[in-house]
Amino acid sequence: MSVNKEMKRVSTAMLQAMKERQEKISMLTSYDYSMAKMVDQAGVDVILIGDSAANVFAGYETTLPITLDNMIYHAAAVARGTERAMVLADLPFGSYQGSANEAYNAAVRMMKESGAHALKLEGGLEIIENIKKIIAGGIPVCGHLGLTPQSINKFGNFGVRAKEEQEAAKLIEDALALQEAGCFAIVLEKIPAKLAKTVTEKLAIPTVGIGAGPDCDGQVLVINDMLGMNADFKPKFMRHFANLHEQITTAVANYVAEVKAVQYPNEDEQY
């Protein structure tokens, strides 16, 4: 599918309208110009520059090491490759959890230097004043609840969150607070499907799930995972829509073999 050049850039208002008419929202991550261009042309509604770049691009075990400068670099590359999709960028760990002013300054840097259209922040009531400050400055914010990878050292693992009644009640409270603060959407990561359905029904703003069942208003996956580039990563919620790990390694092996056999380049591949 190619994108109609006359279609408008996806906005927060368009996402809200999609929820209201019960049209599912599609979101995928991208971290570079070339991938973003393909994802945009395929018709994805939102491209997320996730701090998961720390994992899939830099090889870190967690998202914590990636810096604001790193995220601006990736987001700017993605923004240059898109025409229709909303460009949504994560603020990285440590850039917004302090004072509201520090959070706002980090948000302004990201918006001005990357060209992103909106930002995603992890957390609920603990950072609500910081979120309000950013939104008051005219910057759209998407919340993120459930498994929040920036808090991995607090959680101790990447397991399903909010299975117990107390944590589920806290998540609902946080979601309502984020909506009240002015967030335009909330990502729900790795929580029970029944809870995600409850939250989605309680909120007027869209929810986007990852490992949160089918009843969210949209879905998001890490592009490297859904394309099967990480052959050894397949949690329960992950579907591989391609097997690029096999295709890429086979192609590279063929290239190596033909170079060594002096079969590449041939007569038609030289000047």
N, C-alpha and C positions, 0 to 999 in steps of 0.2 A: 504494500500500500504506500503510495506517495502522498505527501501533504499538498493540499490545494493552496497555492501561493496567496490566494485571496483571504484565507482564513485568518482570523485575528489571533493575536498572542493570547494564550490562556491566562486568565486573571483570577484573582480570589473571588470575584463576583461570578465568574463562569463556573468555578468549582462549587460555589454555593447553589447555583441554579441546577447543576448536575445532581446534587443531593436531593433537591426538591422535586426533580422529575424522575428520581430513582435511576439515573444513569451512572454506572460505576466509573470511578476515577482510576486511570492507569498511571502508575508512577514507577520509574526505574532509576537506579543510580547511573551516573557516568562520571568520569574523572578527567577526560581529555577531549580535545577538539574532534578528532576523527570518530570516536565512539558516539559522542553527543550528536554529531551531524547525522549519523545513521539512525540513532534512536529517535531523534526529532522527526526525520523524514518518514519513519515507520508509524508515526501518529501518537506517540505517548503524550499524555496530558501534562505530566510534571516530570522534570529531570532533577533528581536529588544529587547534589554533590555531598555525599555522606562522608563523615569522618572515618568511615570504613575504608577510605583511601589508605589509612594507616596500616590496615591489614592486607588488602589486596594489591596495593601498589608498593608499599614500603616494607612489607613483611613483618611488621610488629605483631605481637600476640594480642595486644589490646589497641583501642583507639586513643589511649591517653597521650602518647608521645607527639601526635601531629599538632603543629602550631598554627596560629592564625595566619601567618605568612604562607605556610604550606596550603592552607585551605583557600586563601585568596588566589593563589597560583592556579589551583585546580578549577576553581569556580570561574575564573576569568577565561580559561581555555574552553570550558563547557559553554559559557555564554556566547563566545564567538562562533560556536558551531550550531546554534539553535536559531530558528525563526518563529516557531509556533509554541513550543512547550514553555511552560513556566519554569524558570530556573530557581530552584530552592536550595539554599546552601546551609550546611550545618555550621554553627559556631562551635569551635573545639573546646575541649576540657580546659578549664582555668581562665577562659576569656570572658565569662559572663556570670560566674557563681559568686563573685565578690560583691562590690558595691553596685548600685544601680547606674552610677555614672560610668564605672569601668565597663559594665555590660553595654551601655549605650555607645560608648566610644568604640568598642570592638565591633558593634553592629554597624555603625556608620562607616568604619574602615572597610568592612566587607562589602557593603552596598556600593560605596564610591569606587573602590579599586577593582572589584570583580565584575560588576554589571549584573549581579544576581537580582532577582525580583522579590525575593522573600527569604526569610531565615527560619531555621528550625533549631529549637532549644530543648534540651532534656530536663524534665523535672516539673513539679507542681507547685504547691503552696510555698515550698522552701525558696523559690526564686520568683514568686509572683510579682513582687514590687519591681524587680529588674525587668521582667517582661512588660509590665505596664509602662515603664520608662521608655523602652524601645518602641512600643506601639504608639505611645504619645508623640514620639518623634517622627511618625509617619512611615514606620517600617513594618510591613506585615510579618507576623510571627505565626509559625506552626508549632504546636506543642508536641511533646513526645513522652508517653507514659508506658508503664509496664516494665519490660526489660530495657533498661537504659544503660547501654554499654559503657558510658563514661563513669558509671557507678559500680563497675565490675568488682572492684576491690572491696566494696561494702557488701555486695551480694555474695561474692565468693565463687560464683559459677554463672554459666549462661543458661540456666534452667528456666522453666516456665514460672512467671511471676503471678502474684495475686490469686493463687489457688486457695488460700485461706480467707475466711470471711473478713477478718480485720483488714488485711491488705487490699482486698477487693473493695471494701467500703472506702478506704483511703484513696484508691484509684478513682472511684466515682466522684468523690469530693474534689480531688485534684482536677479532674476533667471539667467539672462544672465551674471551678474557679478559673481555669484557663479560658473557658468560653466567656465568662463574665469579664475577664481582663481584656478581651478583645481579640484572642487568637482566631484565625480564620479556619483552622483545621487542627486535628490532633492525630499523630501517628500512635497506634497501639501495637506494641511489639511483644510477641510471645506470651500471650495471656489466654486463659480459657475462652473458647469460642462463645460460650453462653454469656460470659461477662462482657465480651466485646459487643455482642448483640444488645445487651442491656444499655451499655454506655452509648452506643450509636443511636438507640431509640430515645434516650434522654436528652441528647444534644441536638441543638438546631444547626450546628456547624458540622462539616464532614469529618468522618473518621477514615483513616487509611491504615489497613492492617498489614502486619508481617508476622505470620505465625499466629494469627488471631481469628481464624475462621472466615467463612464466606459472607457474613452479615455486615461487615464494615462497608462504608460507602465507596471504598476503593482498596487497591492492593499495591504494595511496593515490594520489590526484591532487589538484591544486589546484582548488577548486570553480569559480573563475572561468574556468579553462582548459577543464575538461571540459564546461562549459555553453556554450562558444563565445563568451564575452564578450570575449576577446582574439583578435580575428579574425586578427591577424598573428603569432600564436604557435602553431606547430604542429610541435614536434619529432617525431621518428619514433615515439616511444612514445605520443603523445597521440592520443586519440580524442575528437572532439567529440560528446557525447551530445545536444546541442541547439545551436541557432544563435541565442543570445540577443542577440548583437551586432546582427544584422539585425532581430530582432523588436523590440528596445528602440529602436533608432534610427528604425525605421518608426513605432512608436507615438508617439515624441516628435515626429516630423515631422507626424504626423496631428493631434496636440494643438495644435501651433503653428499649423497651417493653420486649424483650427476656431476657435481663439481669435481669430485675426486676421480671420476671416470672420464673426465674431459668431455662430457656430453652437454655441458652448459658452460658458456653460451655456444649455440650452434651457428651455422653460417647465416641464418635468418635473424640472428640476435646480435649482430655486430655491425659496425659502420664501415 
